[in-house]
Amino acid sequence: MIEQDALSTGAPLVNLDQIGDALDVGMLGVDRHLVVTMWNHWLESATGRNAADVIGRPLDDLGVSLAPAARSALERAVGGTMVVLSQRLHGYLIEIPAPSGYEHVCQMQQSVRILPVAGADGQPAGALALIRDVTERVAQEAELRSAMESAQQANRAKSDFLAAMSHDLRTPIGAMLAYADLLAEGIFGTVTDVQREKLLRIKQVGAQLVSIVDEILTFARIEAGREPVHRESFDASQLVRDAVLSVEPQAASKKLELVCRYPDRPLSIDTDVMKVRQILVNLLGNAVKFTDHGRITVEIVDTDPEKVSFVVADTGPGISEEDQRRIFDSFVQGTQSASRAQRGSGLGLSVSRSLARLLGGDVSLRSTPGRGSEFTVTLPRSAPPRSP
């Protein structure tokens, strides 16, 4: 508690006015009856009212508007309690015109600390309010909140558009694949070997389109915070075998060797099996896509009692340091010639990392240009519960 009997008597406060000017704060002193005992130069400048016309008069007689919480705050301070008033939570202390350039906010936005003042006998004698002008900061925060809300609305609109577009694309793609199956089965007449080969190519391209659409759908759900997690226990080794089967045809067509290393015993983990499978298929598909010679290796690393790692390595062209810094960004593809020759949504790695993080893990990369790349998926053995 400040011991300054001068506050309660209205006598000048030695050096406090200069301190207020130096700190760029207003200093309002009142006695126990809320009679003004101090009104420094800062307040004179901010309000246009001279100290001589204010000191010695009750606040109520000055025509000064108090914020709803102000009187209670001053009375609590007079009673011996330090009080902090936040503009956002409590409003201003006293009504002061807004500074130049901020007239649209009606009055000065304030951050206030009110300190109890003791008299010579040590008993509560009044209070000293330190008023700081935070109008610029409050205006900037309001602008930032508005910009963030606009960005969030735009992001939601983008996610909704991607989801709607992806759903609409699945219908014609599904119809195309169904007709290709009917043609291949000879429903509409005899099919030559050349025609069957072309139909197979249509199905392969259609499967690629479905994969891209699924990536966009997953990306949209993740962006909107609507991607669910369905936990179940499963054998990680079997999952790796299944994921490898999905890319075997593409690897065989490029004469790539597929090498699998995993425990010869069941390795149980409790997480979302479909998401882990999507991550592995994405990484294996990328490895096959960008590797022209050599082999693809997928390995389970089971050395941590809390985590399991899946490592997918290739002998492809590798990834430059520049591309490594942004390879997990959405809609980004590598700039190397091998990358440019292989088109996709640019979402595979971004979605894979987002899914891994959704499950409490992550995806990391090590790559040496000209010598291949290695992606490591690290997941907890049990996925953390999702917040509602």
BELFENBEL-V211567 format. One record per residue. N is the residue number from 0. RES is the residue in one small letter. PHI is phi in radians with two decimals (* if undefined). NEAR is the number of other ideal C-beta (glycine too) atoms within 12 Angstrom. Layout:
N_RES_PHI_NEAR / N_RES_PHI_NEAR
This chain:
0_m_*_23 / 1_i_-1.23_30 / 2_e_-1.68_20 / 3_q_-2.65_32 / 4_d_-1.12_23 / 5_a_-1.07_27 / 6_l_-1.09_40 / 7_s_-1.43_34 / 8_t_-1.80_22 / 9_g_1.53_26 / 10_a_-1.22_19 / 11_p_-1.02_20 / 12_l_-1.71_29 / 13_v_-1.13_12 / 14_n_1.26_14 / 15_l_-1.14_31 / 16_d_-1.11_27 / 17_q_-1.09_16 / 18_i_-1.09_20 / 19_g_-1.05_30 / 20_d_-1.12_19 / 21_a_-1.13_14 / 22_l_-1.52_19 / 23_d_1.01_20 / 24_v_-2.31_30 / 25_g_-1.47_40 / 26_m_-2.17_43 / 27_l_-1.98_51 / 28_g_-1.87_47 / 29_v_-2.35_44 / 30_d_-1.59_36 / 31_r_-1.17_26 / 32_h_-1.75_22 / 33_l_1.10_31 / 34_v_-1.52_29 / 35_v_-1.18_38 / 36_t_-2.03_39 / 37_m_-2.66_42 / 38_w_-2.64_41 / 39_n_-1.40_37 / 40_h_-1.04_24 / 41_w_-1.04_31 / 42_l_-1.19_37 / 43_e_-1.03_24 / 44_s_-1.17_22 / 45_a_-1.27_34 / 46_t_-1.79_30 / 47_g_1.35_13 / 48_r_-2.02_26 / 49_n_-1.29_16 / 50_a_-1.07_30 / 51_a_-1.09_13 / 52_d_-1.52_18 / 53_v_-1.97_29 / 54_i_-1.10_32 / 55_g_1.63_23 / 56_r_-1.99_23 / 57_p_-1.10_21 / 58_l_-0.98_33 / 59_d_-1.12_18 / 60_d_-1.51_14 / 61_l_-1.59_26 / 62_g_1.22_15 / 63_v_-1.51_30 / 64_s_-1.39_21 / 65_l_-1.71_31 / 66_a_-1.15_28 / 67_p_-0.91_15 / 68_a_-1.53_24 / 69_a_-1.20_34 / 70_r_-1.07_27 / 71_s_-1.06_21 / 72_a_-1.14_37 / 73_l_-1.12_40 / 74_e_-1.16_24 / 75_r_-1.15_22 / 76_a_-1.17_39 / 77_v_-1.04_37 / 78_g_-1.37_22 / 79_g_1.98_23 / 80_t_-1.92_19 / 81_m_-1.29_22 / 82_v_-2.18_28 / 83_v_-2.02_23 / 84_l_-1.92_34 / 85_s_-1.77_23 / 86_q_-0.97_31 / 87_r_-1.17_16 / 88_l_-1.63_16 / 89_h_-2.07_23 / 90_g_1.47_28 / 91_y_-1.38_39 / 92_l_-1.46_47 / 93_i_-2.16_38 / 94_e_-1.29_25 / 95_i_-2.25_36 / 96_p_-0.97_22 / 97_a_-1.15_23 / 98_p_-1.15_25 / 99_s_-0.98_13 / 100_g_1.67_11 / 101_y_-2.21_23 / 102_e_-1.04_13 / 103_h_-1.21_15 / 104_v_-1.64_28 / 105_c_1.30_18 / 106_q_-2.45_27 / 107_m_-1.04_38 / 108_q_-1.49_35 / 109_q_-2.28_43 / 110_s_-2.03_28 / 111_v_-2.27_39 / 112_r_-2.05_27 / 113_i_-2.01_41 / 114_l_-1.82_34 / 115_p_-1.20_35 / 116_v_-2.12_39 / 117_a_-1.79_27 / 118_g_-1.45_25 / 119_a_-1.08_15 / 120_d_-1.51_10 / 121_g_1.46_15 / 122_q_-1.57_19 / 123_p_-0.96_30 / 124_a_-2.16_34 / 125_g_2.92_41 / 126_a_-2.64_45 / 127_l_-2.17_43 / 128_a_-1.75_47 / 129_l_-1.80_33 / 130_i_-1.94_40 / 131_r_-1.99_30 / 132_d_-1.39_34 / 133_v_-2.05_30 / 134_t_-1.03_30 / 135_e_-1.08_21 / 136_r_-1.12_22 / 137_v_-1.09_30 / 138_a_-1.12_24 / 139_q_-1.14_16 / 140_e_-1.11_19 / 141_a_-1.11_21 / 142_e_-1.12_17 / 143_l_-1.15_14 / 144_r_-1.08_15 / 145_s_-1.11_14 / 146_a_-1.13_14 / 147_m_-1.13_14 / 148_e_-1.10_14 / 149_s_-1.12_14 / 150_a_-1.14_14 / 151_q_-1.14_17 / 152_q_-1.11_14 / 153_a_-1.12_15 / 154_n_-1.16_21 / 155_r_-1.12_19 / 156_a_-1.09_17 / 157_k_-1.11_21 / 158_s_-1.11_27 / 159_d_-1.11_20 / 160_f_-1.12_19 / 161_l_-1.08_31 / 162_a_-1.13_27 / 163_a_-1.12_19 / 164_m_-1.09_20 / 165_s_-1.16_28 / 166_h_-1.07_20 / 167_d_-1.16_16 / 168_l_-1.27_25 / 169_r_-1.08_23 / 170_t_-1.11_16 / 171_p_-1.17_17 / 172_i_-1.14_26 / 173_g_-1.07_20 / 174_a_-1.12_14 / 175_m_-1.05_22 / 176_l_-1.17_25 / 177_a_-1.14_19 / 178_y_-1.14_19 / 179_a_-1.10_27 / 180_d_-1.10_21 / 181_l_-1.10_18 / 182_l_-1.10_23 / 183_a_-1.11_25 / 184_e_-1.41_15 / 185_g_1.41_14 / 186_i_-1.06_14 / 187_f_-1.83_14 / 188_g_2.28_11 / 189_t_-1.12_12 / 190_v_-2.01_20 / 191_t_-1.37_13 / 192_d_-1.06_11 / 193_v_-1.13_10 / 194_q_-1.11_18 / 195_r_-1.11_19 / 196_e_-1.10_14 / 197_k_-1.21_17 / 198_l_-1.13_28 / 199_l_-1.11_22 / 200_r_-1.14_17 / 201_i_-1.04_24 / 202_k_-1.14_26 / 203_q_-1.14_19 / 204_v_-1.13_19 / 205_g_-1.08_26 / 206_a_-1.12_25 / 207_q_-1.12_24 / 208_l_-1.11_25 / 209_v_-1.06_24 / 210_s_-1.09_32 / 211_i_-1.13_30 / 212_v_-1.08_30 / 213_d_-1.10_33 / 214_e_-1.09_36 / 215_i_-1.13_35 / 216_l_-1.08_31 / 217_t_-1.11_37 / 218_f_-1.02_38 / 219_a_-1.11_32 / 220_r_-1.17_26 / 221_i_-1.13_32 / 222_e_-1.04_29 / 223_a_-1.52_22 / 224_g_1.23_18 / 225_r_-2.04_18 / 226_e_-1.54_26 / 227_p_-1.37_19 / 228_v_-2.08_29 / 229_h_-1.95_18 / 230_r_-1.44_25 / 231_e_-2.79_19 / 232_s_-1.50_19 / 233_f_-2.68_28 / 234_d_-1.56_23 / 235_a_-1.09_36 / 236_s_-1.13_27 / 237_q_-1.14_25 / 238_l_-1.08_38 / 239_v_-1.09_41 / 240_r_-1.05_26 / 241_d_-1.14_25 / 242_a_-1.13_35 / 243_v_-1.14_37 / 244_l_-1.03_21 / 245_s_-1.22_25 / 246_v_-1.92_35 / 247_e_-1.01_23 / 248_p_-1.05_18 / 249_q_-1.14_28 / 250_a_-1.12_30 / 251_a_-1.14_15 / 252_s_-1.14_15 / 253_k_-1.79_25 / 254_k_1.00_15 / 255_l_-1.64_29 / 256_e_-1.48_22 / 257_l_-1.84_33 / 258_v_-2.05_22 / 259_c_-2.06_32 / 260_r_-2.30_23 / 261_y_-2.70_29 / 262_p_-1.05_21 / 263_d_-1.48_11 / 264_r_-2.26_12 / 265_p_-1.07_17 / 266_l_-2.14_27 / 267_s_-1.50_20 / 268_i_-2.30_38 / 269_d_-2.06_25 / 270_t_-2.81_37 / 271_d_-1.51_32 / 272_v_-1.10_29 / 273_m_-1.18_25 / 274_k_-1.25_38 / 275_v_-1.11_44 / 276_r_-1.09_33 / 277_q_-1.08_37 / 278_i_-1.07_43 / 279_l_-1.14_45 / 280_v_-1.12_37 / 281_n_-1.04_41 / 282_l_-1.17_45 / 283_l_-1.16_42 / 284_g_-1.09_39 / 285_n_-1.10_42 / 286_a_-1.05_45 / 287_v_-1.18_37 / 288_k_-1.07_34 / 289_f_-1.75_41 / 290_t_-1.97_33 / 291_d_-1.73_23 / 292_h_-2.48_18 / 293_g_1.83_25 / 294_r_-2.54_24 / 295_i_-2.03_42 / 296_t_-2.09_32 / 297_v_-2.19_43 / 298_e_-2.42_29 / 299_i_-1.73_37 / 300_v_-1.83_24 / 301_d_-2.08_27 / 302_t_-2.09_14 / 303_d_-1.95_15 / 304_p_-1.15_9 / 305_e_-1.80_16 / 306_k_-2.36_27 / 307_v_-2.29_38 / 308_s_-2.06_34 / 309_f_-2.04_45 / 310_v_-1.97_33 / 311_v_-2.01_46 / 312_a_-2.15_34 / 313_d_-2.41_41 / 314_t_-1.93_27 / 315_g_-1.38_36 / 316_p_-1.29_30 / 317_g_1.36_29 / 318_i_-2.24_35 / 319_s_-1.14_22 / 320_e_-1.07_17 / 321_e_-1.09_14 / 322_d_-1.22_27 / 323_q_-1.07_25 / 324_r_-1.23_15 / 325_r_-2.27_20 / 326_i_-1.13_36 / 327_f_-1.62_31 / 328_d_-1.30_20 / 329_s_-1.16_28 / 330_f_1.08_22 / 331_v_-1.91_23 / 332_q_-2.21_29 / 333_g_-1.11_36 / 334_t_-1.71_21 / 335_q_-1.23_24 / 336_s_-1.05_14 / 337_a_-1.12_27 / 338_s_-1.21_26 / 339_r_-1.14_15 / 340_a_-1.33_16 / 341_q_-2.01_26 / 342_r_-1.65_17 / 343_g_-2.93_28 / 344_s_-1.36_32 / 345_g_1.31_27 / 346_l_-1.97_35 / 347_g_-0.93_43 / 348_l_-1.27_42 / 349_s_-1.09_31 / 350_v_-1.14_39 / 351_s_-1.07_42 / 352_r_-1.14_34 / 353_s_-1.09_31 / 354_l_-1.14_42 / 355_a_-1.07_38 / 356_r_-1.19_26 / 357_l_-1.07_36 / 358_l_-1.60_41 / 359_g_1.54_28 / 360_g_-2.10_33 / 361_d_-2.88_24 / 362_v_-2.17_37 / 363_s_-2.14_25 / 364_l_-2.34_33 / 365_r_-2.26_21 / 366_s_-2.64_32 / 367_t_-2.15_19 / 368_p_-0.92_22 / 369_g_1.54_14 / 370_r_-2.22_17 / 371_g_1.91_29 / 372_s_-2.34_40 / 373_e_-2.43_30 / 374_f_-1.83_41 / 375_t_-2.08_30 / 376_v_-1.76_45 / 377_t_-1.95_30 / 378_l_-2.29_42 / 379_p_-1.18_27 / 380_r_-1.10_26 / 381_s_-2.30_22 / 382_a_-1.13_30 / 383_p_-1.17_19 / 384_p_-1.14_13 / 385_r_-1.40_17 / 386_s_-1.25_7 / 387_p_-1.15_5
